[in-house]
Amino acid sequence: MESVVCTLFEGSFHKGVAVLANSLYNNGFRGAMYVGYKGALPVWCSASVTKPFPQWPNATTLEVTSDFQIHFLPLTTHFHFTNYKPNFMLELWDGPAKTADSIAYFDPDIVVKCPWSFFETWMKYGAALVHEVVSNDMPPTHPLRMQWNNIIEQSGRKITREVHSYINAGFCGVARQHVEFLHTWKEVFQTGIDTSQLKAENFHLSKDRTSMFYTQDQDVLNIAAMCSKAAISEMGPEAMDFIHGGYTMAHATGSSKPWTRKYLSAFLMGFPPSSADKLYWVQSSGPIQCFSQNEVKRKKLAIKTVSFLGRFYRRY
């Protein structure tokens, strides 16, 4: 099975891309990773060489190892990257990844924990999706879903399944036989733009959760899960370490990311390191090194220290 992975970044999130790539490689992924980006490439990409693709004449490739390559694809879209995920995955399938059997998208603040073979198995069963921890219990009769039904009707579709949980948009894995899911996700978003004032360039349409489009990319993804004809395969919030018991990924949600977080200050406020923090620095050593060895050692020591102290002091 030929699988590829992809992500999107701008700004400091390149530090997440590097460690995501490390965690994939260290868990058995081999092949191509496609990275859409805006702005300049970071220093750790300095060894990349020009390798154009028809849609991306300015693309470059970093040969991490002989069997793992990262292709950097400059993007000029006006879309906020959170809203561009299905578009990017479909563009890859129409272009440089046209021979791939499956494509998995990961947000650049995710670290992979389990063997890559599990993801390939997972994607065979349907579009691979993970439940959010907030509003995880969202039954078919939830008032937001009832409002989303209008978007489904306006897009010319019908509800194909009852979805009982709210889905996080940080990860989506799709095998070729389930590609209709991506088309639905993309087209439903366009319907929202045309009929419900969705803004492609915005992360939030409204800061009020009673709005049917609060977190645009996730809300539209959830609508797609309700009306796509493609199969889906769901895991609970433990799949991103939002709750205990996870074994697949750790997702560093929120504004404080592992590469920016000051662990002592966070500890004094009663917040110990999360599993995403710990795994991030475990995976930061290689094969890509975007931090000095001394910085990695300092961060690991800080995490070890405050994790120990956190046994006795934390915010309740």
Buried (B, 14 or more C-beta within 10 A) or exposed (E): EEBBBBBBBBEEBBBBBBBBBBBBBBBBBEBBBBBBBEEEBBEBBEEBEEBEBEEBEEBBBBEBEEEBBBBBBBBEBEBBBBBBBBBBBBBBBEBBBEEBBBBBBBBBBBBBBBEBEBBBEBBBEBBBBBBBBBBBEBEEEBEBBEBBBEBBEBBEBEBBEEBBBBBBBBBBBBBEEBBBBBBBBBBBBBBBBEEBEBBBEBEBBBEEEEBBBBBBBBBBBBBBBBBBEBBBBBBBBBBBBBEEEBEBBBBBBEEBBBBEBEBEEBBEEEBBBBBBBBBBBBBBBEEBEBBEEEEBEBBBEBBBBBBEBBEEEEEE
